Amino acid sequence: KFTPDEELADFLLEQEVKLEQDHGAPYCPCQGRSGARDDDMKIVCPCIPFHRAHFDAIIAEHVHPDTALIVLTDGSNVLGAGDQGLGGMALADATCAHYTLLGGMHPATTLPIMLDLGTDNLALLRDRAYLGWRHEHMRGPDLETFLRQVIASIHRHVPTAIIHWEGLADTTTRVVLEHRDRSPRSIVSDVQGLGVTT
């Protein structure tokens, strides 16, 4: 057994059965692409809406309440590298490391989070080995609703944490600036950090 939590194991196995019923194979349908780009771009991974719908539960169950810093990125505007999609996770990790090395923050109190909101990088979307969500970057009401949920979840479960937004798409930055709280605990680095120094 891969986990001592029987309820979780049963749930995961049920999801595999559901994937097979819905898509004809007990694995993510994103892996069963046809090779025809127009057809493949229509495939939407069922895992992504599941994770979005359960973001609050994930934060509540897996984030320690003493977390002092949460660095969030969507990987779409990595300085000097552009849209890295899921590869932007390295940016969130590096930012946490900077807080540890330069700010003296204990690494156990920092948490990098990659919000996989899709990518507009066509090379990544065409790359069969790409592990991120194979969809153009989320925009509009779906993006706004999800980011509101992210902000509310973090404030509900880790209310004293600093929220550091890094390497965001312009559309994501606008929504974050509009909906984040105005406290000094919420930093949009691309605007409030780099924007001030450049």
Buried (B, 14 or more C-beta within 10 A) or exposed (E): EEEEEEEEEEEEEEBEEEBEEEBEEEEBBBEEBEEEEEEBBEBBBBBBEEEBEEBBEBBBEEBEEEBBBBBBBBBBBBEEEEBBBBBBBBBBBBBBBEBBEEEEBEEEBBBBBBBBBBBBBEEBBEEEEBEBBBBBBBBEEEBBEBBBBBBBBBBEBBEEBBBBBBBBBEBBBBBBBEEBEEEEBBBBBBBBBEEEEE
